[in-house]
Amino acid sequence: MIETHDLCKYFTKRKQGSSIFSRITRKGREIVKAVDGVNLKIRKGEIFGLIGPNGAGKTTLVKVLSTLILPDLGTASINGHDIVKEDSLVRSEIGVLPGEFSRSLYWRLTGKQNLKFFAELYHIRDESRLDYLINLFNLKEWEDELLMRYSTGMKHKLALARSLLNDPPVLLLDEPTTGIDPQASYEIKKLIKTELSDKTILWTSHNLYEIEEICDRIAMINNGKIVLEGNPADVKREGLEQEKITLVVESGESHWFSSIENTEIVNECMVEVISTNIKRTLREILDITENHRITIKDLRTTAPTLEEVFIKRIEQEAAVKKRSIPEEVRKPKWSTSGKRREAS
């Protein structure tokens, strides 16, 4: 189980346009809230997906949970062990696949030598564990080849095998299928679903279809904050409370439905309606068909995709952030002529 309570991690960076003198003082720096008050409870045996745009805080959260960096505020625990006070116990309970996975392996060693090296760090002397993982990931015929000769997909598999050396109950996977071909991605997802079903997994990804396919629950993070959480179906309903109705009628009859709110007449026989109240919209459609004796040839409803919810929520967050910035700050300090604006 993974739990976090008001977890925060802050960084400082130089302000754009700051002078050389101000860069070495607090005036020339600003605080970046990479993880900002995150509260999560990931249940035992659950695959939990974390999605968000670049810079949202996904990788920073993984680094905090894996004890690579310390949090500034809040608490977190893995299987009941505090990540700060019991960091050595936490490390014995987790396996980590970093986003930059290639840095976690040695390219001038063979695949098996890589596993043997990291096994020594866990005091694992029995090579049967290494052989089991090599066979599990179908790397037997490549075990004595140098890592530099592996394909990207094979490197991914070896990095995942490395994270499983100590047979941890918890896995932290940072974008585990990024940059690999569909076949390797399919094999990894299938293996995780079948062979690792007893493990608690935090899975970060940009691939929203993948997240929806493999995860039991998901959370959306933006600017360090969790903005949506639940199973994929609930997140789609909560994040974008609307459905699309596609209606097919006889040719030349689609124009009768133009009075319905948020309606697009696609062509002479097809209509699309974006509805936030599906029952009311269907009643309106039924009234029009009865009044004008229209025959419905096809009618179907489509729930929003996770991608549509993601894009819409990010746009909403950006709009809120923009409104929170005072107008005088948003205005440029220089005119289009290159001269500084005079203070009013």
URUR-V526070 format. One record per pair of residues at least 6 apart in sequence whose ideal C-beta (glycine too) atoms are under 8 Angstrom apart, sorted by the first residue. I is the first residue (numbers start at 1). J is the second residue. D is the distance in Angstrom with one decimal. If there is no record, write none. Layout:
# URUR-V526070
i:I j:J d:D
i:I j:J d:D
This chain:
# URUR-V526070
i:1 j:41 d:7.5
i:1 j:42 d:6.5
i:1 j:43 d:6.2
i:1 j:44 d:5.1
i:1 j:77 d:8.0
i:1 j:78 d:7.4
i:1 j:79 d:6.0
i:1 j:80 d:7.4
i:1 j:200 d:6.4
i:2 j:40 d:6.6
i:2 j:41 d:7.6
i:2 j:42 d:4.1
i:2 j:48 d:7.6
i:2 j:65 d:6.7
i:2 j:76 d:7.5
i:2 j:77 d:7.6
i:2 j:78 d:5.5
i:2 j:170 d:6.6
i:2 j:200 d:6.4
i:2 j:202 d:6.3
i:3 j:40 d:6.9
i:3 j:41 d:5.2
i:3 j:42 d:7.6
i:3 j:76 d:6.7
i:3 j:77 d:5.2
i:4 j:38 d:5.3
i:4 j:39 d:6.1
i:4 j:40 d:4.8
i:4 j:65 d:7.7
i:4 j:74 d:6.7
i:4 j:75 d:7.3
i:4 j:76 d:4.3
i:5 j:39 d:6.0
i:5 j:74 d:5.6
i:5 j:75 d:5.0
i:5 j:76 d:7.3
i:6 j:37 d:5.1
i:6 j:38 d:7.6
i:6 j:39 d:6.4
i:6 j:73 d:6.5
i:6 j:74 d:3.9
i:6 j:75 d:7.6
i:7 j:35 d:5.8
i:7 j:37 d:7.2
i:7 j:38 d:4.5
i:7 j:39 d:7.5
i:7 j:61 d:7.6
i:7 j:64 d:6.7
i:7 j:71 d:5.5
i:7 j:73 d:7.4
i:7 j:74 d:3.8
i:7 j:75 d:7.1
i:7 j:76 d:5.3
i:8 j:33 d:7.0
i:8 j:35 d:5.7
i:8 j:36 d:5.9
i:8 j:37 d:6.0
i:8 j:38 d:7.6
i:8 j:71 d:6.2
i:8 j:72 d:5.2
i:8 j:73 d:3.9
i:8 j:74 d:5.3
i:8 j:224 d:7.9
i:9 j:33 d:8.0
i:9 j:34 d:5.0
i:9 j:35 d:4.1
i:9 j:57 d:7.9
i:9 j:60 d:5.6
i:9 j:61 d:7.8
i:9 j:64 d:5.6
i:9 j:69 d:6.8
i:9 j:71 d:5.4
i:9 j:72 d:5.6
i:9 j:224 d:7.9
i:10 j:31 d:5.4
i:10 j:32 d:6.7
i:10 j:33 d:5.6
i:10 j:34 d:6.8
i:10 j:72 d:5.1
i:11 j:31 d:7.4
i:11 j:32 d:4.7
i:11 j:34 d:5.7
i:12 j:29 d:4.7
i:12 j:30 d:6.9
i:12 j:31 d:5.8
i:12 j:32 d:7.1
i:13 j:29 d:6.7
i:13 j:30 d:6.2
i:13 j:32 d:5.6
i:14 j:23 d:5.3
i:14 j:28 d:6.1
i:14 j:29 d:6.0
i:14 j:30 d:7.9
i:15 j:22 d:7.6
i:15 j:28 d:5.6
i:15 j:29 d:6.4
i:15 j:30 d:5.2
i:18 j:27 d:7.6
i:18 j:28 d:3.7
i:18 j:29 d:7.8
i:19 j:28 d:6.8
i:21 j:28 d:7.6
i:22 j:28 d:3.2
i:23 j:29 d:7.3
i:33 j:223 d:7.0
i:33 j:224 d:4.6
i:34 j:57 d:5.0
i:34 j:60 d:4.1
i:34 j:224 d:5.5
i:35 j:57 d:4.9
i:35 j:60 d:5.4
i:35 j:61 d:5.3
i:35 j:64 d:6.4
i:35 j:71 d:7.3
i:35 j:224 d:5.0
i:36 j:57 d:7.4
i:36 j:223 d:6.9
i:36 j:224 d:3.4
i:36 j:225 d:5.1
i:37 j:74 d:7.2
i:37 j:224 d:7.8
i:37 j:225 d:6.5
i:38 j:57 d:7.7
i:38 j:61 d:6.5
i:38 j:74 d:7.5
i:38 j:221 d:7.5
i:38 j:224 d:7.3
i:38 j:225 d:7.3
i:38 j:226 d:5.7
i:39 j:226 d:6.9
i:40 j:48 d:7.7
i:40 j:219 d:6.6
i:40 j:226 d:7.0
i:40 j:229 d:7.8
i:42 j:48 d:4.4
i:42 j:200 d:6.1
i:42 j:202 d:6.2
i:42 j:217 d:7.9
i:43 j:200 d:7.3
i:44 j:169 d:7.9
i:44 j:200 d:5.4
i:45 j:197 d:7.1
i:45 j:198 d:6.1
i:45 j:199 d:7.1
i:45 j:200 d:6.1
i:46 j:200 d:6.0
i:46 j:201 d:7.3
i:46 j:216 d:4.9
i:46 j:217 d:6.5
i:47 j:192 d:7.4
i:47 j:201 d:4.6
i:47 j:203 d:6.0
i:47 j:214 d:6.0
i:47 j:215 d:4.9
i:47 j:216 d:5.3
i:48 j:200 d:7.9
i:48 j:201 d:6.8
i:48 j:202 d:5.4
i:48 j:203 d:6.8
i:48 j:215 d:6.4
i:48 j:216 d:6.9
i:48 j:217 d:5.5
i:48 j:218 d:7.1
i:48 j:219 d:7.3
i:49 j:203 d:5.1
i:49 j:204 d:7.5
i:49 j:205 d:6.6
i:49 j:211 d:4.0
i:49 j:214 d:7.4
i:49 j:215 d:3.4
i:49 j:217 d:7.3
i:49 j:218 d:3.9
i:49 j:219 d:7.4
i:50 j:58 d:5.4
i:50 j:61 d:7.1
i:50 j:202 d:6.4
i:50 j:203 d:7.0
i:50 j:204 d:4.5
i:50 j:205 d:7.7
i:50 j:218 d:7.2
i:50 j:219 d:5.6
i:50 j:221 d:6.1
i:51 j:58 d:7.8
i:51 j:204 d:7.5
i:51 j:205 d:6.4
i:51 j:206 d:7.3
i:51 j:208 d:6.2
i:51 j:211 d:5.6
i:51 j:218 d:6.3
i:51 j:219 d:7.5
i:51 j:220 d:5.4
i:51 j:221 d:7.3
i:51 j:306 d:7.9
i:51 j:310 d:6.5
i:52 j:58 d:5.4
i:52 j:220 d:6.1
i:52 j:221 d:4.0
i:52 j:222 d:5.5
i:53 j:222 d:6.6
i:53 j:314 d:6.0
i:56 j:221 d:4.8
i:56 j:222 d:5.1
i:56 j:223 d:6.7
i:56 j:224 d:7.2
i:57 j:221 d:5.2
i:57 j:223 d:7.4
i:57 j:224 d:4.3
i:57 j:225 d:8.0
i:58 j:174 d:7.1
i:58 j:204 d:4.3
i:58 j:221 d:6.1
i:59 j:99 d:5.5
i:59 j:174 d:5.7
i:59 j:204 d:7.1
i:60 j:69 d:7.5
i:60 j:224 d:7.9
i:61 j:221 d:7.3
i:62 j:96 d:7.3
i:62 j:98 d:7.7
i:62 j:99 d:7.8
i:62 j:172 d:5.1
i:62 j:174 d:4.8
i:62 j:202 d:7.0
i:62 j:204 d:6.4
i:63 j:69 d:4.9
i:64 j:70 d:7.5
i:64 j:71 d:5.2
i:64 j:76 d:6.8
i:64 j:83 d:7.1
i:65 j:76 d:6.0
i:65 j:78 d:6.7
i:65 j:83 d:6.3
i:65 j:94 d:7.7
i:65 j:172 d:5.9
i:65 j:202 d:7.2
i:66 j:90 d:8.0
i:66 j:91 d:7.7
i:66 j:94 d:6.1
i:66 j:96 d:4.7
i:66 j:172 d:5.5
i:67 j:83 d:5.5
i:67 j:84 d:8.0
i:67 j:87 d:4.4
i:67 j:90 d:5.6
i:67 j:91 d:5.9
i:70 j:84 d:6.4
i:71 j:83 d:7.5
i:71 j:84 d:7.1
i:75 j:82 d:6.6
i:75 j:83 d:8.0
i:75 j:84 d:7.7
i:76 j:82 d:7.5
i:76 j:83 d:4.7
i:77 j:83 d:6.5
i:78 j:90 d:5.0
i:78 j:93 d:5.6
i:78 j:94 d:6.2
i:78 j:170 d:5.6
i:79 j:93 d:5.1
i:79 j:169 d:6.4
i:79 j:170 d:6.5
i:81 j:89 d:4.4
i:81 j:90 d:4.9
i:81 j:93 d:6.6
i:82 j:90 d:7.7
i:83 j:90 d:5.2
i:92 j:166 d:6.8
i:92 j:168 d:7.7
i:93 j:168 d:5.8
i:93 j:169 d:6.0
i:93 j:170 d:5.6
i:94 j:168 d:5.2
i:94 j:170 d:4.8
i:94 j:171 d:7.2
i:94 j:172 d:6.0
i:95 j:163 d:3.5
i:95 j:164 d:5.5
i:95 j:165 d:7.5
i:95 j:166 d:6.9
i:95 j:168 d:4.1
i:95 j:170 d:7.3
i:95 j:171 d:4.9
i:95 j:172 d:7.3
i:96 j:163 d:5.7
i:96 j:171 d:7.7
i:96 j:172 d:4.8
i:96 j:174 d:7.8
i:97 j:104 d:7.8
i:97 j:159 d:5.7
i:97 j:160 d:5.5
i:97 j:163 d:4.9
i:97 j:171 d:7.3
i:97 j:172 d:7.2
i:97 j:173 d:4.6
i:97 j:174 d:6.2
i:97 j:176 d:5.3
i:98 j:104 d:5.6
i:98 j:159 d:8.0
i:98 j:174 d:5.5
i:99 j:174 d:4.0
i:99 j:175 d:5.0
i:99 j:178 d:7.3
i:99 j:204 d:7.7
i:101 j:155 d:6.8
i:101 j:156 d:6.4
i:101 j:159 d:4.1
i:102 j:155 d:6.3
i:102 j:159 d:7.8
i:104 j:159 d:5.7
i:104 j:162 d:6.6
i:105 j:114 d:5.3
i:105 j:147 d:5.7
i:105 j:155 d:6.7
i:105 j:158 d:6.4
i:105 j:159 d:6.0
i:105 j:162 d:6.9
i:106 j:113 d:7.7
i:106 j:114 d:5.7
i:106 j:117 d:7.0
i:106 j:147 d:6.6
i:107 j:146 d:7.2
i:107 j:147 d:4.7
i:107 j:148 d:4.5
i:108 j:146 d:6.5
i:108 j:147 d:7.4
i:108 j:148 d:7.0
i:109 j:117 d:6.7
i:109 j:146 d:7.1
i:109 j:147 d:6.1
i:110 j:143 d:6.6
i:110 j:144 d:5.1
i:110 j:145 d:6.0
i:110 j:146 d:5.8
i:110 j:147 d:6.9
i:111 j:134 d:7.1
i:111 j:139 d:5.7
i:111 j:142 d:5.8
i:111 j:143 d:5.0
i:111 j:144 d:7.6
i:111 j:145 d:6.5
i:111 j:147 d:6.2
i:111 j:150 d:6.9
i:111 j:154 d:7.9
i:111 j:158 d:5.3
i:112 j:130 d:6.4
i:112 j:134 d:6.6
i:112 j:143 d:4.2
i:112 j:144 d:6.4
i:114 j:147 d:6.2
i:114 j:158 d:6.4
i:114 j:162 d:6.7
i:115 j:130 d:4.7
i:115 j:133 d:6.6
i:115 j:134 d:7.2
i:115 j:158 d:7.4
i:115 j:161 d:6.4
i:115 j:162 d:6.2
i:115 j:165 d:6.7
i:116 j:127 d:7.3
i:116 j:130 d:6.2
i:118 j:162 d:5.3
i:118 j:165 d:5.8
i:119 j:125 d:7.8
i:119 j:129 d:6.9
i:119 j:130 d:6.2
i:119 j:165 d:5.4
i:122 j:165 d:5.7
i:122 j:166 d:4.7
i:124 j:165 d:6.3
i:124 j:166 d:7.0
i:129 j:165 d:6.7
i:129 j:167 d:7.7
i:130 j:165 d:7.8
i:133 j:161 d:4.2
i:133 j:164 d:6.0
i:133 j:165 d:7.1
i:134 j:140 d:5.6
i:134 j:143 d:5.2
i:134 j:161 d:7.0
i:136 j:161 d:7.1
i:136 j:191 d:7.0
i:136 j:195 d:6.6
i:137 j:157 d:4.1
i:137 j:158 d:7.1
i:137 j:160 d:7.0
i:137 j:161 d:5.2
i:137 j:191 d:7.3
i:138 j:157 d:7.5
i:138 j:187 d:7.5
i:139 j:154 d:6.6
i:139 j:157 d:6.2
i:139 j:158 d:6.5
i:139 j:161 d:7.4
i:142 j:150 d:6.6
i:142 j:154 d:6.4
i:147 j:155 d:6.7
i:147 j:158 d:7.1
i:150 j:158 d:6.9
i:151 j:184 d:7.8
i:152 j:179 d:5.7
i:152 j:180 d:5.4
i:152 j:181 d:7.8
i:152 j:184 d:7.8
i:153 j:180 d:4.3
i:153 j:181 d:5.8
i:153 j:183 d:7.4
i:153 j:184 d:3.0
i:153 j:185 d:7.8
i:153 j:187 d:8.0
i:154 j:184 d:7.7
i:156 j:176 d:6.9
i:156 j:177 d:7.3
i:156 j:179 d:7.9
i:156 j:180 d:5.2
i:156 j:184 d:6.4
i:156 j:188 d:6.7
i:157 j:184 d:7.1
i:157 j:187 d:7.7
i:157 j:188 d:6.8
i:160 j:173 d:7.7
i:160 j:176 d:6.6
i:160 j:188 d:6.7
i:163 j:171 d:6.5
i:163 j:173 d:7.8
i:164 j:171 d:7.8
i:164 j:196 d:7.8
i:168 j:199 d:7.4
i:169 j:198 d:7.8
i:169 j:199 d:5.9
i:169 j:200 d:6.3
i:170 j:199 d:6.7
i:170 j:200 d:4.8
i:170 j:201 d:7.6
i:170 j:202 d:7.8
i:171 j:196 d:7.1
i:171 j:199 d:5.4
i:171 j:200 d:7.2
i:171 j:201 d:4.6
i:171 j:202 d:7.2
i:172 j:201 d:8.0
i:172 j:202 d:5.1
i:173 j:201 d:6.3
i:173 j:202 d:6.8
i:173 j:203 d:4.9
i:173 j:204 d:7.0
i:174 j:204 d:5.1
i:175 j:204 d:5.7
i:175 j:205 d:5.5
i:175 j:206 d:6.8
i:176 j:188 d:6.4
i:176 j:203 d:6.7
i:176 j:205 d:7.6
i:177 j:184 d:7.7
i:177 j:185 d:4.2
i:177 j:188 d:5.9
i:177 j:189 d:7.0
i:177 j:205 d:7.2
i:177 j:207 d:6.8
i:177 j:210 d:6.4
i:178 j:205 d:7.4
i:178 j:206 d:7.0
i:178 j:207 d:7.7
i:180 j:188 d:7.7
i:185 j:210 d:7.6
i:189 j:210 d:7.2
i:189 j:213 d:7.4
i:189 j:214 d:5.6
i:192 j:201 d:7.0
i:192 j:214 d:7.1
i:193 j:214 d:6.7
i:203 j:211 d:7.2
i:203 j:214 d:7.0
i:203 j:215 d:6.2
i:205 j:211 d:5.2
i:208 j:305 d:7.6
i:208 j:306 d:4.5
i:208 j:307 d:4.9
i:208 j:310 d:5.9
i:209 j:306 d:7.4
i:209 j:307 d:7.6
i:211 j:218 d:5.7
i:211 j:232 d:7.5
i:211 j:306 d:7.0
i:212 j:218 d:7.6
i:212 j:232 d:4.6
i:212 j:306 d:5.0
i:215 j:232 d:7.0
i:216 j:231 d:6.8
i:217 j:229 d:7.2
i:217 j:230 d:6.3
i:217 j:231 d:5.2
i:217 j:232 d:8.0
i:218 j:229 d:7.3
i:218 j:230 d:7.3
i:218 j:231 d:7.4
i:218 j:232 d:5.8
i:218 j:235 d:5.9
i:218 j:306 d:7.9
i:219 j:226 d:5.1
i:219 j:228 d:6.7
i:219 j:229 d:4.3
i:220 j:226 d:7.1
i:220 j:227 d:5.2
i:220 j:228 d:4.2
i:220 j:229 d:7.5
i:220 j:235 d:7.0
i:220 j:239 d:7.4
i:220 j:309 d:7.9
i:220 j:310 d:6.6
i:220 j:313 d:6.3
i:221 j:227 d:7.0
i:222 j:313 d:7.2
i:222 j:314 d:6.2
i:222 j:317 d:5.1
i:223 j:317 d:6.7
i:223 j:321 d:7.4
i:227 j:313 d:5.9
i:227 j:317 d:6.6
i:228 j:235 d:5.1
i:228 j:238 d:6.2
i:228 j:239 d:5.2
i:228 j:309 d:7.5
i:228 j:313 d:6.4
i:229 j:235 d:7.2
i:230 j:238 d:6.6
i:232 j:306 d:6.2
i:233 j:303 d:7.8
i:235 j:306 d:7.0
i:235 j:309 d:6.4
i:236 j:303 d:5.9
i:236 j:304 d:5.4
i:236 j:305 d:7.3
i:236 j:306 d:6.0
i:236 j:309 d:5.3
i:237 j:303 d:7.5
i:239 j:304 d:7.7
i:239 j:309 d:3.6
i:239 j:310 d:7.7
i:239 j:312 d:6.8
i:239 j:313 d:5.4
i:240 j:304 d:4.3
i:240 j:308 d:5.9
i:240 j:309 d:4.6
i:240 j:312 d:5.3
i:240 j:313 d:7.9
i:241 j:276 d:5.7
i:242 j:274 d:5.5
i:242 j:275 d:6.2
i:242 j:276 d:4.8
i:242 j:304 d:6.5
i:243 j:274 d:7.8
i:243 j:275 d:5.7
i:243 j:278 d:5.5
i:243 j:301 d:5.1
i:243 j:302 d:6.5
i:243 j:303 d:5.6
i:243 j:304 d:7.2
i:244 j:272 d:6.1
i:244 j:273 d:7.1
i:244 j:274 d:5.7
i:244 j:275 d:7.6
i:244 j:301 d:7.0
i:244 j:302 d:4.5
i:244 j:304 d:7.7
i:245 j:272 d:7.1
i:245 j:273 d:4.4
i:245 j:275 d:5.8
i:245 j:278 d:7.4
i:245 j:281 d:6.2
i:245 j:282 d:7.4
i:245 j:285 d:7.3
i:245 j:299 d:7.0
i:245 j:300 d:7.5
i:245 j:301 d:5.4
i:245 j:302 d:7.9
i:246 j:270 d:7.0
i:246 j:271 d:7.5
i:246 j:272 d:5.5
i:246 j:298 d:7.5
i:246 j:299 d:7.3
i:246 j:300 d:5.3
i:246 j:301 d:7.8
i:246 j:302 d:6.8
i:247 j:254 d:7.9
i:247 j:257 d:6.8
i:247 j:270 d:7.1
i:247 j:271 d:4.4
i:247 j:272 d:7.6
i:247 j:273 d:7.1
i:247 j:285 d:6.5
i:247 j:296 d:6.7
i:247 j:298 d:7.4
i:247 j:299 d:5.3
i:248 j:269 d:5.9
i:248 j:270 d:5.5
i:248 j:271 d:8.0
i:248 j:296 d:7.3
i:248 j:297 d:4.5
i:248 j:298 d:3.9
i:248 j:299 d:7.3
i:249 j:269 d:5.7
i:249 j:270 d:7.9
i:249 j:271 d:7.3
i:249 j:289 d:7.9
i:249 j:294 d:5.4
i:249 j:295 d:6.7
i:249 j:296 d:6.0
i:249 j:297 d:6.1
i:250 j:269 d:6.5
i:250 j:294 d:7.0
i:250 j:295 d:5.8
i:250 j:297 d:7.0
i:251 j:268 d:4.9
i:251 j:269 d:4.7
i:252 j:268 d:5.3
i:252 j:269 d:7.5
i:253 j:268 d:7.8
i:253 j:269 d:7.1
i:253 j:292 d:7.3
i:253 j:294 d:5.1
i:254 j:265 d:5.2
i:254 j:266 d:7.4
i:254 j:267 d:6.9
i:254 j:268 d:5.7
i:254 j:269 d:5.7
i:254 j:270 d:6.2
i:254 j:271 d:5.0
i:255 j:265 d:6.3
i:256 j:288 d:5.5
i:256 j:292 d:5.1
i:256 j:294 d:6.4
i:257 j:263 d:5.7
i:257 j:265 d:7.3
i:257 j:271 d:4.7
i:257 j:273 d:7.4
i:257 j:285 d:6.9
i:257 j:288 d:5.9
i:258 j:265 d:6.0
i:259 j:288 d:7.7
i:260 j:273 d:5.6
i:260 j:281 d:6.6
i:260 j:284 d:5.3
i:260 j:285 d:7.1
i:260 j:288 d:7.7
i:262 j:273 d:6.1
i:262 j:274 d:4.2
i:262 j:275 d:6.9
i:263 j:271 d:6.2
i:263 j:272 d:7.2
i:263 j:273 d:4.9
i:264 j:271 d:7.2
i:264 j:272 d:4.7
i:264 j:273 d:7.7
i:265 j:271 d:5.9
i:266 j:272 d:5.7
i:269 j:297 d:7.6
i:273 j:281 d:5.9
i:273 j:285 d:7.7
i:275 j:281 d:3.9
i:278 j:301 d:6.5
i:285 j:296 d:8.0
i:285 j:299 d:7.6
i:288 j:294 d:6.8
i:289 j:295 d:7.7
i:289 j:296 d:6.0
i:322 j:330 d:7.4
i:331 j:341 d:8.0
i:332 j:341 d:7.8
i:333 j:340 d:6.5
i:333 j:341 d:6.4
i:334 j:340 d:5.9
i:334 j:341 d:7.0
i:335 j:341 d:5.4
